[in-house]
Amino acid sequence: MRVVDVVGPPPDVETVPDLKVALAELDQQIGLEEVKKQVHCLIELARVNYQREVRCEPLHMLPLNRLFLGNPGTGKTSIAKVYGRILKGLGYLSDGSVEVRTPSDLIASAVGGTEEKTAALLEICKGKVLVIDEAYALHEGMYGARAIDTIVSKVHNAPGEDIAVLLLGYEAPLSAAVRR
């Protein structure tokens, strides 16, 4: 047996049909040039990491978590679904489906409840993409920061973590919230 037999096929559109279909769907979208560029960079890094893994070398960090910024109706959630399928095709997610939630799905009304609620949601989303729509609202309330702290403490972008978190929102409010 060889290392390549254990690692599986290379993350390439020619060897992974689902990846080819998802990437073609993304590439057919009008505009989104920066998104397409970043996804192609992600795929290239996955190829490099595959070769490094075959050679038993340490892998480069590959962050799966992203901010998707844009006005309503610009396709953030639709692209998140394609992104999940791409991550599954690359072997970074076991499921690749998307769970769309809002900040109210993470925040509780009692002390300690937000941490529990957020941790439970992260557990449900193993293998998936957790999309938090209107994420800027996490910085508006008393417990929103606790939800963010819980996500940061549990999602590290470590190899094999099997989850991606996407924060969606309008550029101005979310950018301001992230800078705080």
GROMACS elastic network, one bead per residue, 0.5 to 0.9 nm:
[ bonds ]
;  ai    aj funct       b0    kb
    1     4     6  0.83351   500
    1     5     6  0.64598   500
    1     6     6  0.79740   500
    2     5     6  0.52999   500
    2     6     6  0.69620   500
    2    54     6  0.88986   500
    3     6     6  0.52345   500
    3     7     6  0.61698   500
    3     8     6  0.85603   500
    3    53     6  0.83441   500
    3    54     6  0.57623   500
    3    55     6  0.81579   500
    3    56     6  0.84439   500
    4     7     6  0.50541   500
    4     8     6  0.58813   500
    4     9     6  0.73442   500
    4    10     6  0.86299   500
    4    53     6  0.87752   500
    4    54     6  0.59498   500
    5     8     6  0.55514   500
    5     9     6  0.79579   500
    7    10     6  0.82827   500
    7    50     6  0.80144   500
    7    53     6  0.77593   500
    7    54     6  0.72360   500
    8    11     6  0.88770   500
    9    12     6  0.81214   500
    9    15     6  0.66804   500
    9    16     6  0.78242   500
    9    50     6  0.89484   500
   10    15     6  0.68785   500
   10    16     6  0.81001   500
   10    46     6  0.87136   500
   10    47     6  0.67880   500
   10    50     6  0.64001   500
   10    51     6  0.81884   500
   10    90     6  0.83597   500
   11    14     6  0.86152   500
   11    15     6  0.71001   500
   11    16     6  0.67241   500
   11    19     6  0.81625   500
   11    43     6  0.74567   500
   11    44     6  0.88715   500
   11    46     6  0.65888   500
   11    47     6  0.58577   500
   11    50     6  0.73221   500
   11    89     6  0.72392   500
   11    90     6  0.51425   500
   11    91     6  0.75166   500
   12    15     6  0.54172   500
   12    16     6  0.59814   500
   12    17     6  0.87155   500
   12    19     6  0.74910   500
   12    20     6  0.78995   500
   12    43     6  0.79843   500
   12    46     6  0.89720   500
   12    47     6  0.73194   500
   12    89     6  0.86991   500
   12    90     6  0.78140   500
   13    16     6  0.52482   500
   13    17     6  0.62222   500
   13    18     6  0.79712   500
   13    19     6  0.56308   500
   13    21     6  0.82806   500
   13    23     6  0.81498   500
   13    89     6  0.87086   500
   14    17     6  0.67152   500
   14    19     6  0.86804   500
   14    20     6  0.70969   500
   15    19     6  0.86455   500
   15    20     6  0.85988   500
   16    19     6  0.54309   500
   16    20     6  0.65156   500
   16    89     6  0.63980   500
   16    90     6  0.80589   500
   17    21     6  0.63308   500
   17    22     6  0.87454   500
   17    89     6  0.79947   500
   18    21     6  0.51829   500
   18    22     6  0.62180   500
   18    23     6  0.85258   500
   18    85     6  0.74122   500
   18    86     6  0.77381   500
   18    88     6  0.83823   500
   18    89     6  0.57936   500
   19    22     6  0.52125   500
   19    23     6  0.59720   500
   19    24     6  0.84063   500
   19    85     6  0.69984   500
   19    86     6  0.54069   500
   19    87     6  0.82024   500
   19    88     6  0.77576   500
   19    90     6  0.69399   500
   20    23     6  0.52662   500
   20    24     6  0.60523   500
   20    25     6  0.86096   500
   20    86     6  0.84600   500
   20    89     6  0.82788   500
   21    24     6  0.51529   500
   21    25     6  0.62344   500
   21    26     6  0.87853   500
   21    86     6  0.88402   500
   22    25     6  0.50780   500
   22    26     6  0.63558   500
   22    27     6  0.86842   500
   22    82     6  0.58146   500
   22    83     6  0.78377   500
   22    85     6  0.61278   500
   22    86     6  0.58524   500
   22    89     6  0.83213   500
   23    26     6  0.50685   500
   23    27     6  0.60733   500
   23    28     6  0.85814   500
   23    36     6  0.88827   500
   23    39     6  0.85679   500
   23    40     6  0.87409   500
   23    82     6  0.77558   500
   23    83     6  0.86530   500
   23    85     6  0.87423   500
   23    86     6  0.67340   500
   24    27     6  0.50270   500
   24    28     6  0.61253   500
   24    29     6  0.88853   500
   25    28     6  0.52761   500
   25    29     6  0.68108   500
   25    82     6  0.74569   500
   26    29     6  0.54811   500
   26    30     6  0.89284   500
   26    32     6  0.87886   500
   26    35     6  0.89120   500
   26    36     6  0.70177   500
   26    79     6  0.73526   500
   26    82     6  0.67992   500
   26    83     6  0.84113   500
   27    30     6  0.80039   500
   27    32     6  0.88189   500
   27    33     6  0.88957   500
   27    36     6  0.66977   500
   29    32     6  0.71046   500
   30    33     6  0.83413   500
   31    34     6  0.84807   500
   31    35     6  0.88877   500
   31    36     6  0.88507   500
   32    35     6  0.52237   500
   32    36     6  0.61942   500
   32    37     6  0.86070   500
   33    36     6  0.51258   500
   33    37     6  0.60866   500
   33    38     6  0.86326   500
   34    37     6  0.50202   500
   34    38     6  0.61633   500
   34    39     6  0.86319   500
   35    38     6  0.51736   500
   35    39     6  0.62092   500
   35    40     6  0.86449   500
   36    39     6  0.51475   500
   36    40     6  0.61614   500
   36    41     6  0.85775   500
   37    40     6  0.52089   500
   37    41     6  0.62099   500
   37    42     6  0.86439   500
   38    41     6  0.50063   500
   38    42     6  0.61483   500
   38    43     6  0.86894   500
   39    43     6  0.62400   500
   39    44     6  0.86309   500
   39    83     6  0.80886   500
   39    86     6  0.85480   500
   40    43     6  0.50325   500
   40    44     6  0.61968   500
   40    45     6  0.86174   500
   41    44     6  0.50276   500
   41    45     6  0.61465   500
   41    46     6  0.85455   500
   42    45     6  0.51067   500
   42    46     6  0.61691   500
   42    47     6  0.87201   500
   42    62     6  0.75156   500
   42    63     6  0.87382   500
   42    64     6  0.87724   500
   43    47     6  0.63137   500
   43    48     6  0.87338   500
   43    86     6  0.86591   500
   43    87     6  0.89747   500
   43    90     6  0.74511   500
   44    47     6  0.50478   500
   44    48     6  0.63054   500
   44    49     6  0.86215   500
   45    49     6  0.60477   500
   45    50     6  0.84531   500
   45    60     6  0.78223   500
   45    62     6  0.73502   500
   46    49     6  0.50308   500
   46    50     6  0.60470   500
   46    51     6  0.87181   500
   46    60     6  0.89337   500
   46    62     6  0.77540   500
   46    90     6  0.70328   500
   47    50     6  0.50226   500
   47    51     6  0.64213   500
   47    52     6  0.86807   500
   47    90     6  0.88845   500
   48    51     6  0.52560   500
   48    52     6  0.62359   500
   48    53     6  0.86398   500
   48    59     6  0.84531   500
   48    60     6  0.83561   500
   49    53     6  0.59710   500
   49    54     6  0.85089   500
   49    57     6  0.86704   500
   49    58     6  0.82464   500
   49    59     6  0.53820   500
   49    60     6  0.63848   500
   49    61     6  0.88879   500
   49    62     6  0.88198   500
   50    53     6  0.51007   500
   50    54     6  0.62436   500
   50    55     6  0.86824   500
   50    59     6  0.82277   500
   51    54     6  0.50999   500
   51    55     6  0.62915   500
   51    56     6  0.86153   500
   51    57     6  0.85347   500
   52    55     6  0.50549   500
   52    56     6  0.60910   500
   52    58     6  0.66197   500
   52    59     6  0.62271   500
   52    60     6  0.86369   500
   53    57     6  0.56232   500
   53    58     6  0.69211   500
   53    59     6  0.66407   500
   54    57     6  0.76170   500
   55    58     6  0.89771   500
   56    59     6  0.88231   500
   59    62     6  0.84506   500
   59   159     6  0.84814   500
   61   157     6  0.76022   500
   61   158     6  0.75362   500
   61   159     6  0.78812   500
   62   157     6  0.69593   500
   62   158     6  0.80694   500
   62   159     6  0.79654   500
   63    66     6  0.79484   500
   63   156     6  0.85166   500
   63   157     6  0.53212   500
   63   158     6  0.81236   500
   63   164     6  0.85561   500
   64    87     6  0.81421   500
   64    92     6  0.84401   500
   64   157     6  0.63687   500
   64   163     6  0.79160   500
   64   164     6  0.53400   500
   64   165     6  0.73473   500
   64   166     6  0.85279   500
   65   129     6  0.88197   500
   65   155     6  0.87787   500
   65   157     6  0.72960   500
   65   163     6  0.84630   500
   65   164     6  0.50942   500
   65   166     6  0.56061   500
   65   167     6  0.81773   500
   66   164     6  0.80234   500
   66   165     6  0.66633   500
   66   167     6  0.64818   500
   66   168     6  0.86240   500
   67   165     6  0.86557   500
   67   166     6  0.56709   500
   67   168     6  0.60022   500
   67   169     6  0.80962   500
   67   174     6  0.87299   500
   68    76     6  0.62621   500
   68    77     6  0.87749   500
   68    80     6  0.83676   500
   68   166     6  0.68054   500
   68   167     6  0.61414   500
   68   169     6  0.66655   500
   68   170     6  0.84571   500
   68   171     6  0.84538   500
   69    76     6  0.74357   500
   69   167     6  0.82351   500
   69   168     6  0.58742   500
   69   169     6  0.52577   500
   69   170     6  0.53498   500
   69   172     6  0.86570   500
   69   174     6  0.75869   500
   69   175     6  0.84704   500
   70    73     6  0.83179   500
   70    74     6  0.62640   500
   70    75     6  0.84058   500
   70    76     6  0.71696   500
   70   168     6  0.79821   500
   70   169     6  0.63390   500
   70   171     6  0.55465   500
   70   172     6  0.89835   500
   71    74     6  0.59056   500
   71    75     6  0.89025   500
   71    76     6  0.87698   500
   71   169     6  0.74895   500
   71   170     6  0.52966   500
   71   171     6  0.73301   500
   72    75     6  0.78320   500
   72    76     6  0.82868   500
   72   169     6  0.82960   500
   72   170     6  0.74515   500
   73    76     6  0.76745   500
   74    77     6  0.86549   500
   74    78     6  0.88746   500
   75    78     6  0.50760   500
   75    79     6  0.59841   500
   75    80     6  0.84165   500
   76    79     6  0.52693   500
   76    80     6  0.61220   500
   76    81     6  0.88653   500
   76   168     6  0.70269   500
   76   169     6  0.84967   500
   77    81     6  0.64630   500
   77    82     6  0.89135   500
   77    98     6  0.88977   500
   77   100     6  0.80217   500
   77   131     6  0.77692   500
   77   133     6  0.82771   500
   77   168     6  0.80509   500
   78    81     6  0.52934   500
   78    82     6  0.66781   500
   78    83     6  0.87568   500
   79    82     6  0.50284   500
   79    83     6  0.60200   500
   79    84     6  0.85898   500
   80    84     6  0.61894   500
   80    85     6  0.87519   500
   80    98     6  0.73201   500
   80   129     6  0.77541   500
   80   131     6  0.75078   500
   80   166     6  0.77301   500
   81    84     6  0.51435   500
   81    85     6  0.65032   500
   81    86     6  0.87640   500
   81    96     6  0.80240   500
   81    97     6  0.67437   500
   81    98     6  0.59224   500
   81   129     6  0.80581   500
   82    85     6  0.51320   500
   82    86     6  0.62340   500
   82    87     6  0.87035   500
   82    96     6  0.89214   500
   83    86     6  0.50038   500
   83    87     6  0.61881   500
   83    88     6  0.85944   500
   83    96     6  0.82114   500
   83   129     6  0.84060   500
   84    87     6  0.51151   500
   84    88     6  0.61924   500
   84    89     6  0.85820   500
   84    93     6  0.76603   500
   84    95     6  0.82475   500
   84    97     6  0.58795   500
   84    98     6  0.66153   500
   84   128     6  0.70101   500
   84   129     6  0.58809   500
   84   164     6  0.82040   500
   85    88     6  0.50171   500
   85    89     6  0.60804   500
   85    90     6  0.85892   500
   85    93     6  0.85398   500
   85    95     6  0.82771   500
   85    96     6  0.51116   500
   85    97     6  0.69620   500
   86    90     6  0.61860   500
   86    91     6  0.86396   500
   86    92     6  0.88263   500
   86    93     6  0.89831   500
   86    96     6  0.77553   500
   87    90     6  0.50424   500
   87    91     6  0.62722   500
   87    92     6  0.52626   500
   87    93     6  0.56958   500
   87    94     6  0.87030   500
   87    96     6  0.64875   500
   87   129     6  0.89987   500
   87   164     6  0.87952   500
   88    92     6  0.56568   500
   88    94     6  0.59842   500
   88    95     6  0.63340   500
   88    97     6  0.85546   500
   88   127     6  0.84919   500
   88   128     6  0.86442   500
   89    92     6  0.76459   500
   89    93     6  0.80356   500
   89    96     6  0.82959   500
   90    93     6  0.78173   500
   91    94     6  0.68443   500
   92    96     6  0.85767   500
   92   127     6  0.83291   500
   92   159     6  0.79829   500
   92   160     6  0.69579   500
   92   161     6  0.81680   500
   92   162     6  0.62112   500
   92   163     6  0.80584   500
   92   164     6  0.89701   500
   93    96     6  0.54732   500
   93    97     6  0.89133   500
   93   126     6  0.82459   500
   93   128     6  0.63073   500
   93   129     6  0.82311   500
   93   160     6  0.82193   500
   93   161     6  0.83050   500
   93   163     6  0.63490   500
   93   164     6  0.79751   500
   94   126     6  0.81481   500
   94   128     6  0.72419   500
   94   162     6  0.65176   500
   94   163     6  0.86534   500
   95    98     6  0.88638   500
   95   126     6  0.81500   500
   95   128     6  0.55101   500
   95   129     6  0.86941   500
   95   162     6  0.86347   500
   96   127     6  0.62172   500
   96   129     6  0.63631   500
   96   163     6  0.87123   500
   97   125     6  0.89864   500
   97   127     6  0.78465   500
   97   128     6  0.51430   500
   97   129     6  0.62151   500
   97   130     6  0.87915   500
   98   125     6  0.82678   500
   98   128     6  0.57343   500
   98   130     6  0.60124   500
   98   131     6  0.68113   500
   99   125     6  0.69344   500
   99   128     6  0.71132   500
   99   129     6  0.62040   500
   99   130     6  0.50092   500
   99   131     6  0.59120   500
   99   132     6  0.84343   500
  100   129     6  0.83777   500
  100   130     6  0.62446   500
  100   132     6  0.60862   500
  100   133     6  0.68884   500
  101   104     6  0.79915   500
  101   105     6  0.60999   500
  101   106     6  0.82039   500
  101   130     6  0.73921   500
  101   131     6  0.59721   500
  101   133     6  0.60943   500
  102   105     6  0.55191   500
  102   106     6  0.73961   500
  102   131     6  0.80313   500
  102   132     6  0.51424   500
  102   133     6  0.50640   500
  102   134     6  0.64058   500
  102   135     6  0.69630   500
  102   137     6  0.86017   500
  103   106     6  0.53533   500
  103   107     6  0.63464   500
  103   132     6  0.66159   500
  103   133     6  0.73599   500
  103   134     6  0.72009   500
  103   135     6  0.62117   500
  103   136     6  0.84586   500
  103   137     6  0.63637   500
  103   138     6  0.57646   500
  103   144     6  0.74833   500
  103   147     6  0.84441   500
  104   107     6  0.51507   500
  104   108     6  0.76506   500
  104   137     6  0.87263   500
  104   138     6  0.84761   500
  104   144     6  0.89628   500
  105   108     6  0.80967   500
  105   117     6  0.76985   500
  105   118     6  0.78705   500
  105   121     6  0.82971   500
  105   132     6  0.89309   500
  106   113     6  0.89979   500
  106   114     6  0.60440   500
  106   115     6  0.80364   500
  106   116     6  0.87138   500
  106   117     6  0.55909   500
  106   119     6  0.86156   500
  106   121     6  0.74526   500
  106   138     6  0.88585   500
  106   144     6  0.80226   500
  106   147     6  0.62705   500
  107   110     6  0.89570   500
  107   113     6  0.73362   500
  107   115     6  0.80052   500
  107   117     6  0.68551   500
  107   118     6  0.72840   500
  107   138     6  0.83722   500
  107   143     6  0.62643   500
  107   144     6  0.64302   500
  107   146     6  0.83472   500
  107   147     6  0.66473   500
  108   111     6  0.77815   500
  108   112     6  0.80311   500
  108   113     6  0.50304   500
  108   115     6  0.83150   500
  108   116     6  0.86234   500
  108   117     6  0.69362   500
  108   143     6  0.74419   500
  109   112     6  0.89001   500
  109   113     6  0.68532   500
  109   114     6  0.75203   500
  109   143     6  0.80161   500
  110   113     6  0.53663   500
  110   114     6  0.74576   500
  110   143     6  0.88642   500
  111   114     6  0.72115   500
  111   115     6  0.86676   500
  111   143     6  0.82540   500
  112   115     6  0.56009   500
  112   116     6  0.65882   500
  112   117     6  0.88114   500
  112   146     6  0.87664   500
  113   116     6  0.51435   500
  113   117     6  0.59663   500
  113   118     6  0.84361   500
  114   117     6  0.50614   500
  114   118     6  0.59155   500
  114   119     6  0.83472   500
  114   143     6  0.66028   500
  114   144     6  0.79807   500
  114   146     6  0.65713   500
  114   147     6  0.59650   500
  114   150     6  0.85440   500
  115   118     6  0.52594   500
  115   119     6  0.59991   500
  115   120     6  0.85090   500
  115   143     6  0.89408   500
  115   146     6  0.63874   500
  115   147     6  0.60155   500
  115   149     6  0.83865   500
  115   150     6  0.59227   500
  115   151     6  0.88734   500
  116   119     6  0.51690   500
  116   120     6  0.60644   500
  116   121     6  0.85968   500
  116   150     6  0.87714   500
  117   120     6  0.52074   500
  117   121     6  0.62617   500
  117   122     6  0.87323   500
  117   147     6  0.84410   500
  118   121     6  0.51046   500
  118   122     6  0.62192   500
  118   123     6  0.86814   500
  118   146     6  0.88960   500
  118   147     6  0.59785   500
  118   148     6  0.87004   500
  118   150     6  0.67189   500
  118   151     6  0.72222   500
  119   122     6  0.50864   500
  119   123     6  0.62894   500
  119   124     6  0.87711   500
  119   147     6  0.86014   500
  119   150     6  0.67892   500
  119   151     6  0.74969   500
  119   154     6  0.77689   500
  120   123     6  0.50871   500
  120   124     6  0.63337   500
  120   125     6  0.87220   500
  121   124     6  0.50364   500
  121   125     6  0.62320   500
  121   126     6  0.89721   500
  121   130     6  0.86403   500
  122   125     6  0.50386   500
  122   126     6  0.65734   500
  122   130     6  0.76803   500
  122   151     6  0.76958   500
  122   154     6  0.81140   500
  122   155     6  0.84849   500
  122   163     6  0.81020   500
  123   126     6  0.55008   500
  124   127     6  0.87304   500
  124   128     6  0.86036   500
  125   128     6  0.51338   500
  125   129     6  0.67674   500
  125   130     6  0.61639   500
  125   162     6  0.88221   500
  125   163     6  0.67254   500
  125   164     6  0.86128   500
  126   129     6  0.81136   500
  126   130     6  0.88041   500
  126   161     6  0.81606   500
  126   162     6  0.57798   500
  126   163     6  0.52965   500
  126   164     6  0.85720   500
  127   161     6  0.83219   500
  127   163     6  0.51936   500
  127   164     6  0.80909   500
  128   162     6  0.71430   500
  128   163     6  0.54163   500
  128   164     6  0.65918   500
  128   165     6  0.86546   500
  129   162     6  0.89896   500
  129   163     6  0.59774   500
  129   165     6  0.57681   500
  129   166     6  0.71123   500
  130   163     6  0.74581   500
  130   164     6  0.61560   500
  130   166     6  0.61297   500
  130   167     6  0.84922   500
  131   135     6  0.89749   500
  131   164     6  0.84499   500
  131   165     6  0.60196   500
  131   167     6  0.60995   500
  131   168     6  0.69756   500
  132   135     6  0.55808   500
  132   165     6  0.75964   500
  132   166     6  0.61865   500
  132   167     6  0.50467   500
  132   168     6  0.59481   500
  132   169     6  0.85537   500
  133   136     6  0.84788   500
  133   166     6  0.83130   500
  133   167     6  0.63415   500
  133   169     6  0.61240   500
  134   137     6  0.61032   500
  134   138     6  0.82901   500
  134   167     6  0.75828   500
  134   168     6  0.56700   500
  134   170     6  0.74152   500
  134   174     6  0.80473   500
  135   138     6  0.56611   500
  135   139     6  0.80891   500
  135   167     6  0.55227   500
  135   168     6  0.57274   500
  135   169     6  0.58590   500
  135   170     6  0.89465   500
  135   174     6  0.68469   500
  135   177     6  0.88070   500
  136   139     6  0.58631   500
  136   140     6  0.73981   500
  136   167     6  0.83259   500
  136   168     6  0.81120   500
  136   169     6  0.65109   500
  136   170     6  0.81132   500
  136   173     6  0.59475   500
  136   175     6  0.81686   500
  136   176     6  0.82386   500
  136   177     6  0.58096   500
  136   178     6  0.80013   500
  137   140     6  0.51228   500
  137   141     6  0.73212   500
  137   144     6  0.74545   500
  137   173     6  0.86666   500
  137   174     6  0.83838   500
  137   177     6  0.84599   500
  138   141     6  0.65179   500
  138   142     6  0.88136   500
  138   143     6  0.77133   500
  138   145     6  0.64061   500
  138   146     6  0.88285   500
  138   147     6  0.74251   500
  138   148     6  0.73743   500
  138   177     6  0.83562   500
  139   142     6  0.80426   500
  139   143     6  0.83655   500
  139   144     6  0.54475   500
  139   145     6  0.61435   500
  139   148     6  0.87797   500
  139   177     6  0.61245   500
  139   178     6  0.86251   500
  139   180     6  0.86070   500
  140   143     6  0.86074   500
  140   144     6  0.68332   500
  140   145     6  0.86955   500
  140   177     6  0.86982   500
  141   144     6  0.54614   500
  141   145     6  0.78756   500
  142   145     6  0.72158   500
  142   146     6  0.82889   500
  143   146     6  0.52492   500
  143   147     6  0.66937   500
  144   147     6  0.51528   500
  144   148     6  0.64820   500
  144   149     6  0.86872   500
  145   148     6  0.50371   500
  145   149     6  0.60458   500
  145   150     6  0.85347   500
  146   150     6  0.60854   500
  146   151     6  0.86166   500
  147   150     6  0.51179   500
  147   151     6  0.62988   500
  147   152     6  0.86782   500
  148   151     6  0.51135   500
  148   152     6  0.61524   500
  148   153     6  0.85689   500
  149   152     6  0.50934   500
  149   153     6  0.60649   500
  149   154     6  0.86377   500
  150   153     6  0.50971   500
  150   154     6  0.61890   500
  150   155     6  0.84301   500
  151   154     6  0.52870   500
  151   155     6  0.57176   500
  151   156     6  0.86968   500
  151   165     6  0.85183   500
  152   155     6  0.54830   500
  152   156     6  0.67500   500
  153   156     6  0.71511   500
  155   158     6  0.77965   500
  155   161     6  0.75316   500
  155   163     6  0.75588   500
  155   164     6  0.80308   500
  155   165     6  0.81093   500
  156   159     6  0.89257   500
  156   161     6  0.77222   500
  157   160     6  0.84867   500
  157   161     6  0.66181   500
  157   162     6  0.87700   500
  157   163     6  0.81718   500
  157   164     6  0.78918   500
  158   161     6  0.54876   500
  158   162     6  0.87119   500
  159   162     6  0.79537   500
  160   163     6  0.86020   500
  161   164     6  0.85902   500
  167   174     6  0.85745   500
  168   171     6  0.89247   500
  168   174     6  0.79505   500
  169   172     6  0.86047   500
  169   173     6  0.74370   500
  169   174     6  0.58476   500
  169   175     6  0.89018   500
  170   173     6  0.59293   500
  170   174     6  0.59981   500
  170   175     6  0.81802   500
  171   174     6  0.54938   500
  171   175     6  0.57115   500
  171   176     6  0.83307   500
  172   175     6  0.53143   500
  172   176     6  0.61218   500
  172   177     6  0.86105   500
  173   176     6  0.52281   500
  173   177     6  0.61655   500
  173   178     6  0.87269   500
  174   178     6  0.60942   500
  174   179     6  0.86239   500
  175   178     6  0.51794   500
  175   179     6  0.63093   500
  175   180     6  0.89360   500
  176   179     6  0.52868   500
  176   180     6  0.66421   500
  177   180     6  0.54376   500
